């Protein structure tokens, strides 16, 4: 996961510990960790080992029946790497590119993996996208993946698809790529249908 994507969540964790210190094992007067403690610990552990720890914990939960993958909910959210792209724009002009788009950005930006994503007609951001699969019985995260922001929700499903059961998702997943990914795992995709699709049932959606 890119460091820019993690930065915000580390600060949120720091604030959560400050506001819930007693519930998290700290006394009322005890100082809680600074956000930098989490980033340093993660860097020392490393991405591969951290991923293995997550997978091992998930497998233990499954073995104990606390996560069963009968019903899963999948969604994606934006991870903003940078709010303004003035430096990238200036570099693109310098190199005589006509537009600053996802094709040009890797050539002018320091972060070669970040892209411009679009969630709706008016919501654009530069960075990444977080795809999450949640076990609906327990509310626990089953799988998580980070992709460039221009990867669609439907294509991202392949990264976090459960191994079995039914998948519930919004209209962004009612596409061929999501259906193929779910069928490949033997899952049933129960995504909400788009308004112009045959069999649209608003009562069922609600």
N, C-alpha and C positions, 0 to 999 in steps of 0.2 A: 504494500500500500504506500502511495506517495506520502512524504512527510507533510506536505501542505494539506493533504486530506485529513491527516491525523491531528494536526495542530489544534483545531477547534475542539475536538472531542476531549483532548487532554485538559484543556481549560474548563470544559464542562464537568469533567470528573473531579477536578480540584474544587470547583464550586459546590458540587454535590456533597463531597466529603466535609466541607466547611459547614454546610447547612444541616447535615445529618451525621455529625461526628459520633454521637452516642450510639446510633444504630449501626455504625460501621466499626465499632470497637474502640473508639477514641473517647477519652474523658472530656468533660465539658471545657476544661482549661488546657487540654493537650493540643499542640500545634499539628495541623494536618499537612500532608505532603504538598509541595509545590508541583505545578503541572510538569515541570522539567524532569522530575523524578521518574515519571512514567515513560517519557520519551527516551531517557538514558537507559532505563531498564529494558525497554523494548529493543533498543539498538544493541545492547549486550546479548540479549537472547537471540536476536536475529529473526528474519522473516520466516525461514523454513522451519526452525524449531518452534516458533510461536504458532505457526499453522498446525504443526504436529500436536502440540499441547491442546489446541482447540479441538482437533479431530479426536484425540484420545478421550477428552472429557465428554464430548458428544456421544462417542461410542459407549462409554460407561453409563451415561444416562439412558441410552437405548436399551442396554443390557438389563437395567433395573426397571424397565417399563415406564420411565418418566418421559420418554419421547418415543412416539410410535409411528409417525409419518403417515397416519391415516388421512388426516386433513392438514394441508399446508397452505399458508398465505405467502404470496410473493409480491414484492413491490421494489421500486427503485427510487432513489433520491439524489439530488445534486450535491456534489462536493466542489465548492468553489476554490480554485487554486489561486486566483488573482482577480481582483475586482476591476482593475483598469489595464488596458493593453496599449498605453501610449508608447512605451519603449519599443514594443514589438511593431507597432504601426510605423514608427520612425525608421526602424531598421528595414522594414518591408519597402518603404519609400526609397531608402538609401540604395537598396538592392534592385530598385526599379520594378517591383511587383505592383500590379495594378490593384489587387485586392488582398485583404488580410483575411484568409479563410483557413479551413482545416488542411488544405493542401500546402499552403504557404507557411503556416505557423511552425511546423517542425524545423523549418529552415532559418527562422528568425528568433525563435523563443529559446530560452535556456532549458525549459522543461519540454523535452521532445515528445513526451507521452500525452501531455494535456491537449484537449481539443475543445472546440466550441460545441455545446450541447443545446438542445431545445426541448422544453417540456410542453410548451403550448405556443400559440402564435405570438405571444408577447413576453415569454420567459426564456431568456437566453443566458448562458453562463459559460465561463471558461474554466476548464478543470477536468473533473472526473465524475463518474456515476457509481453509486454504491447500490449493489443488488443484494437483497436480503430474502432468505427463505425462513419463515417462522413456523414452528410446530404449533398448530392451533389448540391442541389439547393442553399443552404446558405453557405456551407463550414464550418458549425458549427459542433462541436463534439456532437453526439447524445448519445453515450454510450462508456464507457471505462472500462476495467478490467485488473487486474494484476494476472498472474498465474506463477507457477514455470517455468523455462526456457524450461523444457522438454515437456511441453504441446504443441502439434502440433497446427499450425495455424487453421487447419480444426476443431479440437475439441474446440479451443478457440472461434470459431464463435458463439457457443451456449451461451456464456457469454455476447455477444454484439449484438446479432441479433435484427434488428429492428422489429417493430410489424406489418409492412406491406411493400409492394412494392418490387422492384427489388434490388438485391445485386450484386455489381460488385467487383471482387477480382481477384488476380493472380492465378497461377497454383496450389499453395499450398492449395487452397480451393476446388479444383476439386476432392473431396474425399467423401465417403459415409457419414462420420460423419458430414461434413458441409452441405451436401444435406439434411440429416435427420433433422438437427437443423433448417434449413431454411423452410423446408416443415412443420415442427411442428408449426411454427409461421405464416404459410400461405404466405411465401415470395417466390419469384422466384430467384433462384441462377444463376447468369450469370457469373460464374467464367471462366477464360480462360482455355481451355482444354490442357492437356499434349500432347506432340508431338506424342505419340504412341496411342492416343485415337481416336476412330471412330468419324468422324464429325469434326475433327480438321480443323479450317479455319484461316490461318495466316492473310489473308486480313481483316477478321472481327476482329481479335485480335488487329491489328494495328489501 
